C-alpha cells in the first residue's frame, strides 16, 4: 500500500506538482519571513491586513479582557452557543437586511454543508464550472442532481436551464462573486434575471468579496444593490476579517433548515468564543474605516488589468511557474505556484493577491520580472 502512495508522490515531483508545507519564521501584516528573507506577501487572503496585526490584537484583547474562553468544547446544538454567537449572527443579518444568519467553522464547512443539505433528491443545482472545491464537494455529497456550466457563460447557463429546469423540483444557481483563482467577477445582474425567469434559488459565495467590495464591505451583491434578490449569501471571516470561520445569511426558513439538516454545522465543535468575539469586533469597529483603503487597493489592481484584488499571472507549465516564483523570491516577493487540479492543466499560474497596505511602487520590480505579459482571464 505504501509503495503505491510513494509512486504517486514521486510522479508528482517529476511533474513539478508536489506540494509541501513551508516553515515560515513570522508574519507581519503585509510581510512574511521565509528562508531568511523579509518578503512582500502576495499569496495571502489578508486583504485588509487585520491578521498578524499586533497592535490590533492588543487593542482587541484590552477591550475584551478575560470575558471569552479559548474553547467552546461543544457543537452549537449541544452547549456550544453563548450570547456572542447570537450577537454576531444578528449583526450579520441586520447588515444584510436578511431574516437570519448562521455561523460555520470555515468557508469549506459552509459550502459543503449548504449544497449537500439543500440539494435533496429530485432537486438540482446549476453551478459555475470554476466554483470552489467546497461547492463541488457539497454537490457531490448531496442526493440531488447537479450541472456545471462553462465559467461565467450566461448564455450556456440559460440553455441549461431551458433544457433541465422543468425536470426537477427545487433548483438553485450557485456561483462565487469574485473567483479565487481568476480574479474575475460573476455577472450577478444577469444571473439574478435568470434566477427569476426560471424560478430558481440563488446562492452566492462572497468569500473573496466580503470586506472588499461594497460601501459597507458586504461584497459584490451590495456593490450592485442585489442583496434582496439573493436567497443565500456566504461569506468568510478567514480572509478580509483576519479571523476564522464563515457565515450564511438568508430567510429564516432556509437558515432553520440548515440548522437541522447541514451536517458540517450539526456535527462540528463550535469555534472558540474569543474567535467569534474578534470577528464581531472587527466588523463593528474596523470595517467602517476601510472604504478608502479598499478603493485604493482595487484601483491598483485595475491598473494591473484585473477587476478585483486578485491578479492571475498565467504562466502555463508547472515547472515554469515554480521557477518564476523562485525568481520573485530572490527579488523580495513571496508568491506561490497554483497548479492543477486547482486550475486547469496548462494554465498554471501565480495568483497575486493584493492587500490594502501594499503601495503601487512596491510592485514595480515584480512587474519588471514578470514582464509585460500579465494575462488576466
SEBABA-854724 format. One record per residue: residue in one letter; z, x, y of N, C-alpha, C in turn. Coordinates in pm, whole numbers, padded with zeros to 5 digits, always signed. Atoms other than C-alpha are relative to their C-alpha. Layout:
// residues N
AZXYZXYZXY/...
END
This chain:
// residues 377
X+00000+00083-00120+00000+00000+00000+00000+00087+00126/X-00009-00083-00119+00098+00272+00249-00127+00082+00021/X+00126-00075-00012-00221+00466+00171-00106-00083+00072/X+00097+00088-00067-00428+00166+00281+00027-00005+00150/X-00033+00004-00142-00240+00144+00610-00034+00133+00068/X+00028-00131-00058-00275+00519+00665-00150+00019+00022/X+00146-00009-00016-00652+00498+00611-00046-00077+00122/X+00035+00082-00117-00675+00222+00869+00037+00073+00128/X-00043-00075-00119-00477+00432+01118-00091+00118+00027/X+00091-00114-00018-00700+00735+01058-00135-00046+00054/X+00127+00055-00049-01006+00519+01115+00011-00033+00149/X-00022+00028-00141-00861+00402+01446-00004+00128+00083/X-00001-00128-00071-00801+00763+01550-00140+00057+00013/X+00136-00055-00001-01156+00862+01457-00090-00068+00102/X+00083+00074-00095-01294+00598+01692+00069-00017+00136/X-00074+00004-00128-01057+00668+01985+00060-00138+00025/X-00049+00138-00006-00894+00335+01908+00149-00009-00031/X-00141-00005+00040-00545+00445+01808+00091-00017+00122/X-00095+00024-00108-00258+00320+02022+00137+00057-00037/X-00135-00050+00023+00084+00476+02061+00086-00027+00124/X-00092+00023-00110+00392+00424+02274+00017+00128+00081/X-00015-00116-00087+00430+00655+02573+00145+00012+00047/X-00137-00026-00044+00757+00815+02674+00000+00031+00149/X-00008-00019-00143+00791+00763+03048+00139+00051+00038/X-00128-00051-00047+01061+00952+03235+00071-00101+00088/X-00059+00094-00093+01114+00691+03504-00111-00082+00063/X+00092+00081-00080+00950+00416+03711+00069-00032+00132/X-00057+00023-00133+00998+00361+04084-00101-00078+00082/X+00091+00089-00071+00813+00060+04229-00146+00034-00031/X+00142-00023+00026+00452+00180+04263-00027+00131-00072/X+00018-00129+00067+00510+00517+04096+00057-00002-00141/X-00050-00018+00136+00560+00620+03736+00003+00149-00030/X-00018-00142+00029+00679+00954+03599-00031+00024-00147/X+00052-00015+00136+00496+01077+03293-00058+00141-00017/X+00048-00134+00033+00426+01415+03132+00021+00098+00117/X-00037-00093-00106+00599+01593+03419-00065-00026+00134/X+00069+00029-00126+00396+01427+03694+00045-00134+00059/X-00022+00125-00071+00462+01160+03956-00137-00061+00029/X+00133+00060-00003+00169+00919+03935+00002-00135+00070/X+00017+00134-00054+00045+00619+04128-00032-00092-00118/X+00012+00085+00118+00084+00343+03871-00102-00111+00022/X+00106+00100-00012-00236+00141+03838-00017-00080-00129/X+00006+00074+00126-00156-00010+03499+00118-00095-00015/X-00118+00085+00003+00138-00230+03592-00034-00140+00047/X+00009+00136-00051+00175-00603+03643+00106-00027+00106/X-00108+00009-00100+00446-00534+03901-00060-00023+00139/X+00088+00023-00114+00228-00692+04169+00071+00004+00135/X-00074+00003-00127+00498-00735+04435+00104+00110+00009/X-00091-00117+00002+00691-00417+04344+00147-00039-00001/X-00139+00041+00013+01009-00610+04266+00068+00068-00119/X-00057-00070+00114+01057-00444+03928+00022+00147+00038/X-00031-00142-00024+01209-00092+03929+00031+00027+00146/X-00033-00012-00142+01322-00154+04287+00153+00006+00010/X-00145-00020+00008+01673-00007+04302+00075-00070+00113/X-00070+00065-00113+01762-00141+04648+00005-00151-00020/X+00004+00144+00027+01655-00493+04549+00099-00036-00111/X-00094+00024+00109+01854-00469+04227+00144+00001+00050/X-00136-00006-00055+02167-00364+04416+00032-00122+00085/X-00020+00118-00085+02122-00647+04666+00028-00123-00086/X-00022+00115+00089+02097-00900+04383+00136+00008-00067/X-00129-00013+00069+02399-00763+04195+00117-00019+00095/X-00105+00025-00099+02605-00762+04513+00014-00149+00027/X+00002+00143-00028+02504-01124+04563+00066-00080-00113/X-00050+00080+00112+02590-01249+04212+00131+00050-00057/X-00124-00053+00055+02877-01018+04124+00001-00008-00152/X-00012+00010+00145+03001-01083+03770-00011-00145-00047/X+00009+00144+00029+02907-01452+03767-00078-00029-00128/X+00089+00030+00113+02641-01426+03495+00010+00105-00109/X-00011-00090+00115+02654-01276+03147-00136+00061-00034/X+00120-00071+00040+02401-01042+02986-00052-00047-00136/X+00048+00056+00125+02352-01255+02678+00026-00149-00007/X-00019+00145+00013+02303-01625+02603+00059-00037-00135/X-00058+00017+00135+02389-01596+02230-00040-00130-00069/X+00038+00126+00062+02210-01920+02152-00135-00049+00052/X+00120+00071-00047+01893-02125+02173+00041-00105+00102/X-00030+00096-00106+01868-02369+02462+00053-00132-00056/X-00039+00129+00056+01909-02673+02235+00136+00006-00069/X-00134-00014+00056+02236-02534+02098+00098+00018+00116/X-00093-00023-00112+02472-02371+02351-00061+00092+00105/X+00066-00097-00087+02213-02171+02544-00042-00052+00135/X+00035+00054-00132+02180-02394+02851+00124-00004+00089/X-00104+00001-00103+02401-02324+03152-00061-00051+00129/X+00055+00057-00124+02363-02461+03507-00115+00079+00061/X+00104-00080-00065+02147-02168+03624-00138-00026-00059/X+00130+00031+00062+01873-02260+03373-00057-00128+00061/X+00044+00126-00060+01856-02614+03506-00036+00020+00148/X+00028-00027-00142+01867-02482+03863-00138+00063+00018/X+00131-00064-00010+01564-02260+03805-00111-00099-00035/X+00101+00099+00038+01372-02538+03629-00019-00103+00111/X+00012+00096-00111+01449-02781+03913-00070+00063+00120/X+00066-00072-00110+01343-02520+04169-00150+00004-00022/X+00143-00011+00031+01008-02471+03996-00068-00137+00007/X+00058+00135-00004+00946-02844+03951-00017-00046+00144/X+00010+00040-00141+01017-02903+04320-00107+00077+00075/X+00102-00081-00067+00798-02615+04435-00141-00053-00030/X+00132+00047+00041+00503-02753+04239-00020-00149+00023/X+00012+00144-00014+00578-03117+04310-00023-00069-00133/X+00012+00058+00134+00598-03188+03937+00133-00063-00041/X-00121+00069+00043+00848-03403+03749+00098+00092-00071/X-00088-00082+00083+00982-03134+03518-00055+00140-00017/X+00038-00137+00035+00977-02769+03420+00078+00042-00123/X-00067-00051+00118+01070-02576+03108-00017+00151-00005/X+00003-00145+00008+01159-02209+03069-00030+00045-00143/X+00027-00066+00127+01024-01991+02789+00041+00147+00011/X-00044-00140+00000+01120-01638+02686-00107+00098+00045/X+00110-00086-00045+00778-01494+02769-00125-00085+00015/X+00128+00071-00008+00424-01593+02853-00059-00023-00137/X+00049+00017+00137+00337-01539+02489+00069-00119-00066/X-00073+00114+00055+00613-01780+02380-00053-00131+00057/X+00045+00123-00066+00489-02034+02633-00135-00046-00054/X+00135+00040+00041+00121-02032+02540-00008-00036-00148/X-00002+00031+00143+00181-02021+02164+00068-00135-00023/X-00076+00122+00019+00438-02298+02189-00068-00125+00052/X+00065+00117-00061+00237-02527+02416-00123-00042-00079/X+00124+00035+00070-00100-02509+02239+00027-00051-00141/X-00026+00041+00138+00045-02536+01889+00068-00136-00006/X-00070+00129+00000+00264-02834+01984-00089-00115+00044/X+00077+00110-00057+00019-03039+02189-00124-00034-00082/X+00126+00023+00071-00290-02995+01973+00028-00051-00141/X-00036+00063+00126-00199-03240+01697-00125-00025-00085/X+00110+00039+00087-00412-03345+01402-00078-00114+00064/X+00084+00100-00065-00705-03543+01539-00025+00029+00147/X+00018-00039-00140-00685-03370+01879-00087+00125+00009/X+00089-00115-00019-00891-03089+02029+00033+00074+00129/X-00011-00083-00120-00869-02802+02277-00134+00068+00025/X+00118-00074-00044-01163-02660+02472+00050+00119+00082/X-00062-00120-00055-01074-02301+02558-00103+00102+00045/X+00086-00110-00045-01241-02032+02767+00006+00114-00101/X+00008-00102+00104-01356-01757+02533+00084+00122+00030/X-00078-00119-00036-01167-01488+02726+00145-00031+00030/X-00143+00031-00016-00834-01669+02732+00086+00099-00076/X-00094-00097+00056-00531-01458+02646+00024-00024-00149/X-00026+00007+00145-00449-01383+02282+00107-00103-00034/X-00107+00096+00027-00137-01601+02309-00053-00143-00005/X+00062+00133+00003-00352-01906+02382-00077-00018-00131/X+00076+00005+00125-00579-01826+02089+00094-00017-00119/X-00096+00010+00111-00280-01776+01857+00061-00140-00007/X-00056+00135-00003-00133-02107+01970-00096-00103-00058/X+00099+00094+00053-00456-02291+01893-00013+00016-00151/X+00014-00023+00144-00481-02128+01551+00120-00053-00078/X-00120+00053+00067-00125-02237+01469+00007-00152+00005/X-00005+00146-00016-00196-02596+01573-00067-00070-00118/X+00063+00081+00104-00304-02878+01344-00130-00063+00048/X+00121+00058-00055-00586-02979+01574-00118+00096-00004/X+00124-00079-00006-00938-02850+01627-00008+00068+00135/X+00025-00062-00130-01043-02608+01899-00139+00060+00005/X+00129-00061-00027-01367-02487+02052+00015+00098+00115/X-00005-00099-00108-01417-02177+02268-00138+00004+00069/X+00126-00001-00074-01680-02197+02541-00020+00136+00068/X+00028-00129-00063-01854-01891+02696+00076+00013+00132/X-00089-00025-00113-01644-01733+02968-00055-00054+00132/X+00029+00053-00133-01645-01924+03295-00135-00072+00008/X+00130+00067+00004-01959-02112+03187+00024-00151+00003/X-00030+00143-00019-01909-02461+03328-00106-00087-00067/X+00108+00077+00063-02247-02584+03203+00020-00007-00151/X-00024-00003+00144-02165-02474+02848+00120-00087-00037/X-00117+00085+00025-01825-02644+02871-00039-00146+00002/X+00037+00142-00006-01981-02972+02975-00085-00040-00120/X+00079+00031+00119-02235-02957+02692+00090-00019-00122/X-00095+00010+00109-01948-02903+02452+00078-00131+00007/X-00072+00126-00018-01758-03197+02598-00087-00120-00035/X+00094+00108+00032-02064-03421+02571-00014-00015-00151/X+00023+00001+00144-02108-03323+02207+00125-00037-00080/X-00118+00007+00085-01748-03324+02088+00113-00092+00048/X-00120+00069-00051-01509-03514+02316+00027-00132-00071/X-00019+00133+00055-01564-03858+02164+00048+00003-00146/X-00040-00011+00141-01479-03727+01816+00151+00020-00019/X-00142-00033+00011-01111-03667+01897+00084-00095+00084/X-00094+00084-00075-00805-03849+02025+00033+00065+00134/X-00034-00073-00122-00632-03628+02284-00083+00127+00010/X+00077-00122-00021-00826-03342+02438+00056+00076+00120/X-00046-00085-00109-00720-03050+02655-00103+00108+00028/X+00074-00119-00042-00916-02795+02853+00104+00104+00038/X-00097-00107-00027-00731-02463+02867-00073+00122+00055/X+00058-00121-00058-00811-02169+03090+00106+00077+00077/X-00078-00077-00095-00648-01885+03275-00058-00027+00138/X+00057+00008-00135-00687-01889+03651-00057+00136+00039/X+00046-00138-00016-00706-01512+03703-00003+00063-00139/X+00013-00056+00134-00836-01345+03389+00048+00145-00001/X-00080-00122-00005-00622-01049+03296-00081+00127-00021/X+00078-00122+00025-00894-00806+03182-00124+00012+00086/X+00121-00002-00083-01185-00903+03407+00030-00019+00148/X-00037+00017-00140-01002-00995+03726-00072-00111+00072/X+00071+00109-00066-01233-01288+03792+00083-00128-00006/X-00078+00122-00016-01118-01640+03873-00080-00119-00053/X+00065+00119+00055-01196-01961+03688-00041-00096+00111/X+00047+00100-00097-01391-02229+03872+00081-00128-00022/X-00091+00111+00026-01097-02467+03877-00047-00131+00062/X+00050+00123-00063-01267-02714+04112-00091-00075-00096/X+00093+00064+00093-01546-02783+03862+00068-00037-00130/X-00073+00033+00123-01310-02773+03566+00081-00127+00018/X-00073+00124-00028-01095-03041+03728-00096-00119-00003/X+00099+00108+00004-01410-03251+03775-00031-00040-00144/X+00031+00029+00140-01489-03221+03403+00120-00063-00070/X-00123+00058+00058-01128-03297+03309+00004-00151+00027/X-00004+00141-00037-01151-03628+03495-00117-00077-00062/X+00119+00067+00050-01503-03710+03383+00010-00031-00149/X-00003+00015+00146-01428-03665+03013+00141-00031-00053/X-00133+00046+00039-01066-03784+03011+00075+00104-00084/X-00071-00107+00068-00904-03455+02916+00128+00035+00075/X-00111-00066-00067-00571-03297+02987-00045+00139+00042/X+00039-00133-00049-00584-02967+03172+00123+00090+00007/X-00107-00100+00000-00364-02661+03112-00054+00127+00063/X+00041-00122-00069-00389-02365+03347+00107+00107-00016/X-00091-00114+00010-00231-02029+03272-00015+00084+00126/X+00001-00073-00128-00144-01877+03611+00081+00130-00008/X-00085-00118+00020+00032-01572+03464-00028+00111+00101/X+00035-00110-00090-00157-01322+03680-00025-00046+00143/X+00018+00054-00136-00184-01552+03984+00132-00040+00064/X-00130+00039-00052+00178-01664+04017+00063+00117+00075/X-00055-00105-00084+00333-01466+04301-00104+00074+00081/X+00107-00072-00070-00007-01351+04431-00083-00094+00087/X+00086+00093-00073-00222-01648+04535+00081-00120+00052/X-00062+00120-00056-00130-01948+04748+00100+00030+00110/X-00092-00016-00112+00077-01996+05061+00142+00032-00047/X-00135-00022+00054+00398-02013+04856+00001+00099-00116/X+00007-00090+00114+00274-01777+04587-00004-00071-00133/X-00003+00079+00123+00233-02053+04329-00125+00019-00086/X+00119-00027+00080-00115-01945+04218-00128-00055+00059/X+00132+00044-00044-00482-02032+04243-00004-00151+00019/X-00002+00146-00014-00412-02402+04191+00055-00041+00135/X-00052+00028-00133-00204-02402+04508-00102+00039+00106/X+00100-00049-00095-00468-02198+04691-00112-00103+00019/X+00112+00095-00003-00729-02463+04604+00047-00145+00014/X-00057+00134-00015-00494-02761+04651-00032-00089-00119/X+00034+00073+00122-00540-02869+04289+00121-00028-00090/X-00118+00011+00085-00183-02875+04160+00014-00140-00060/X-00019+00138+00047-00174-03255+04134-00102-00040-00106/X+00104+00033+00096-00489-03253+03919+00018+00070-00134/X-00020-00081+00120-00348-03020+03654+00123-00051-00074/X-00108+00060+00078-00133-03153+03372+00114+00098-00027/X-00101-00103+00026+00049-02831+03281-00043+00131+00064/X+00024-00132-00060+00072-02508+03480+00101+00097-00058/X-00084-00103+00060+00206-02198+03308+00007+00119+00094/X-00017-00121-00080+00349-01902+03497+00099+00092-00067/X-00092-00095+00060+00542-01589+03410+00087+00066+00106/X-00091-00075-00086+00836-01401+03558-00014+00151-00022/X+00007-00141+00036+00745-01069+03397-00103+00079+00075/X+00103-00071-00076+00469-00982+03640+00043+00007+00147/X-00030-00009-00143+00494-01056+04014+00149-00014+00031/X-00142+00020-00026+00859-01167+03990+00081+00125-00035/X-00071-00121+00038+00957-00838+03828+00118-00025-00091/X-00111+00040+00086+01182-01013+03579-00051-00016-00142/X+00043+00025+00137+01131-01158+03231+00003-00149-00026/X+00003+00140+00036+01035-01495+03090-00123-00070+00055/X+00114+00079-00044+00792-01775+03166+00043-00144+00020/X-00031+00141-00023+00773-02142+03258-00126-00083-00011/X+00108+00096-00009+00560-02451+03241+00051-00117+00082/X-00035+00118-00078+00562-02738+03490-00099-00112-00030/X+00087+00113+00028+00426-03086+03436+00078-00130+00004/X-00065+00131+00003+00514-03451+03374+00122+00004-00091/X-00121+00007+00083+00849-03544+03222-00035-00027-00145/X+00039+00032+00137+00675-03688+02917-00044+00126-00074/X+00049-00120+00067+00495-03362+02837+00110+00104-00018/X-00107-00098+00012+00797-03143+02908+00100-00043-00107/X-00090+00049+00105+01023-03362+02693-00063+00018-00138/X+00070-00019+00128+00759-03346+02419+00010+00146-00044/X-00008-00143+00034+00759-02965+02434+00143+00039-00042/X-00138-00028+00038+01139-02953+02420+00024-00039-00146/X-00021+00051+00136+01117-03149+02094-00096+00057-00104/X+00104-00039+00096+00803-03001+01938-00046+00146+00012/X+00049-00136-00022+00742-02650+02078+00090+00100-00074/X-00084-00080+00089+00868-02417+01804+00045+00132+00064/X-00040-00126-00064+00870-02100+02016+00112-00020+00100/X-00114+00035-00086+01112-02278+02251+00122-00035-00085/X-00110+00052+00079+01325-02452+01990+00074+00111-00075/X-00059-00097+00092+01384-02150+01767+00019+00139+00060/X-00024-00128-00066+01434-01873+02026+00133-00001+00074/X-00119-00017-00082+01762-01749+02167-00040+00007+00146/X+00035+00005-00143+01756-01817+02541+00015+00136+00065/X-00014-00122-00079+01707-01535+02788+00140+00006+00061/X-00134-00013-00058+02030-01397+02937+00013-00071+00134/X-00021+00068-00129+02179-01595+03228-00025+00091+00120/X+00021-00091-00112+02167-01284+03450-00148+00013+00032/X+00145-00008-00017+01791-01268+03396-00055-00125+00068/X+00042+00127-00060+01744-01636+03480+00040-00003+00148/X-00050-00002-00139+01955-01591+03794-00084+00092+00087/X+00082-00094-00076+01747-01291+03902-00136-00062+00034/X+00129+00065-00026+01418-01482+03864+00013-00105+00109/X-00023+00104-00100+01560-01771+04065+00021+00062+00139/X-00030-00066-00127+01690-01537+04337-00127+00060+00063/X+00124-00058-00050+01355-01357+04368-00090-00108+00060/X+00090+00106-00046+01158-01681+04402+00054-00065+00128/X-00060+00066-00116+01403-01829+04653+00003+00091+00123/X-00028-00087-00115+01469-01525+04872-00109+00100+00033/X+00098-00107-00022+01183-01278+04828-00144-00050+00013/X+00137+00054-00008+00867-01484+04772-00041-00035+00143/X+00042+00038-00136+00871-01623+05130-00035+00117+00091/X+00026-00118-00084+00849-01267+05267-00129+00073-00036/X+00108-00081+00058+00540-01161+05074-00141-00037+00043/X+00135+00051-00025+00246-01354+05220-00092+00105+00057/X+00088-00101-00062+00106-01078+05443-00028+00115-00095/X+00020-00109+00096+00158-00812+05176-00102-00041-00106/X+00092+00048+00103-00024-01026+04921-00142-00008+00054/X+00133+00010-00060-00313-01091+05156-00064+00137+00018/X+00052-00136-00019-00347-00720+05233-00043+00060-00135/X+00035-00048+00135-00346-00635+04860-00132-00058-00047/X+00125+00065+00042-00621-00887+04793-00118+00047+00083/X+00107-00053-00085-00822-00751+05085-00045+00137-00050/X+00036-00130+00058-00807-00401+04935-00084-00020-00125/X+00074+00029+00122-00924-00545+04603-00141-00050+00032/X+00131+00052-00040-01206-00731+04777-00092+00112+00043/X+00079-00115-00044-01322-00406+04934-00049+00084-00118/X+00042-00072+00121-01346-00267+04580-00083-00090-00091/X+00093+00086+00073-01558-00561+04464+00062-00103-00091/X-00064+00096+00089-01301-00783+04294+00050-00121+00077/X-00050+00122-00061-01199-01141+04367+00150-00016-00020/X-00145+00003+00019-00843-01066+04257+00053+00143+00007/X-00066-00129-00005-00595-00779+04247-00022+00083-00126/X+00034-00071+00124-00723-00681+03901-00145+00044+00008/X+00134-00056-00018-01025-00450+03913-00042+00071-00128/X+00044-00067+00123-01204-00369+03586-00107+00105+00028/X+00102-00106-00006-01393-00040+03564-00059+00010-00139/X+00062+00004+00133-01630-00094+03272-00062+00136-00028/X+00053-00132+00037-01698+00238+03101-00094-00013-00119/X+00088+00023+00115-01839+00129+02766+00062+00046-00130/X-00050-00054+00125-01738+00359+02483+00148+00037+00009/X-00143-00028+00004-01380+00416+02374+00034+00141+00049/X-00033-00139-00032-01383+00796+02399-00023+00029+00147/X+00029-00022-00142-01544+00797+02744+00109-00061+00088/X-00105+00066-00076-01278+00557+02866+00129+00081-00005/X-00119-00084+00016-00995+00769+02726-00013+00128+00082/X+00023-00125-00076-01148+01082+02882+00014-00023+00150/X-00010+00029-00143-01175+00917+03225+00147-00020+00040/X-00144+00016-00030-00807+00817+03209+00067+00136+00014/X-00059-00134-00007-00721+01181+03146-00038+00071+00130/X+00043-00056-00128-00927+01291+03447+00083-00057+00114/X-00077+00064-00106-00747+01039+03665+00147+00043-00005/X-00137-00050+00014-00410+01153+03527+00017+00132+00075/X-00010-00132-00064-00475+01507+03648-00023-00008+00152/X+00017+00019-00144-00557+01364+03991+00104-00095+00059/X-00113+00073-00055-00232+01172+04028+00003-00149-00024/X+00005+00144+00027-00315+00828+03881+00034-00028-00145/X-00025+00043+00137-00174+00654+03578-00084-00124-00028/X+00084+00111+00043-00434+00434+03414-00002-00001-00153/X+00004+00013+00145-00478+00308+03059-00138-00049-00045/X+00127+00050+00056-00789+00258+02843+00020-00135-00066/X-00004+00132+00064-00845-00105+02748-00118-00007-00096/X+00102-00008+00104-01035-00120+02420+00003-00124-00089/X-00002+00112+00094-01135-00374+02155+00123+00009-00091/X+00051+00138-00013-01004-00614+02034+00042-00070+00129/X-00041+00062-00126-00851-00673+02378-00122-00041+00082/X+00127+00030-00068-01205-00662+02523-00113+00015-00102/X+00111-00009+00096-01546-00696+02351-00045+00143-00025/X+00052-00132+00037-01695-00396+02171-00109+00041+00100/X+00098-00051-00095-01895-00178+02410+00036-00024+00144/X-00042+00025-00139-01701-00289+02718+00138+00061+00028/X-00128-00067-00027-01401-00055+02701+00007+00035+00147/X-00012-00008-00145-01262-00019+03048+00135+00055+00043/X-00127-00025-00065-00993+00094+03282+00029-00122+00086/X-00040+00118-00076-00806-00201+03425+00090+00047+00114/X-00078-00039-00117-00694-00111+03777+00076-00122+00050/X-00086+00111-00038-00402-00330+03872+00073+00038+00129/X-00059-00034-00130-00308-00322+04240+00138-00063+00015/X-00128+00058-00041+00043-00375+04372+00007+00007+00152/X+00007+00024-00145+00133-00471+04726+00041+00120+00085/X-00037-00117-00079+00272-00131+04832-00108+00108+00002/X+00107-00101+00005-00046+00059+04748-00084-00006+00127/X+00083-00011-00119-00234+00181+05054-00143+00032-00041/X+00140-00018+00036-00612+00181+05053-00036+00149-00008/X+00029-00143+00000-00620+00554+05135+00046+00071-00125/X-00049-00062+00122-00424+00631+04820-00101-00010-00114/X+00099+00021+00105-00727+00520+04618-00128+00079+00022/X+00124-00072-00034-00985+00749+04781-00041+00097-00110/X+00033-00097+00104-00966+01023+04519-00039-00071-00129/X+00033+00078+00119-00969+00766+04241-00145-00049+00007/X+00138+00049-00015-01290+00613+04376-00100+00114-00017/X+00089-00116+00009-01444+00958+04402-00017+00042-00146/X+00007-00044+00140-01359+01045+04041-00071-00102-00088/X+00069+00104+00075-01480+00714+03909-00148-00002+00037/X+00136+00005-00050-01793+00745+04119-00027-00131+00069/X+00038+00123-00072-01979+00466+04287-00038-00111-00096/X+00044+00095+00102-02017+00268+03964+00111-00092-00049/X-00099+00100+00039-01720+00033+03966-00073-00130-00029/X+00073+00119+00041-01857-00261+03771+00097-00116-00019/X-00085+00118+00011-01674-00586+03832-00084-00113-00058/X+00078+00105+00066-01793-00855+03595+00086-00119-00029/
END
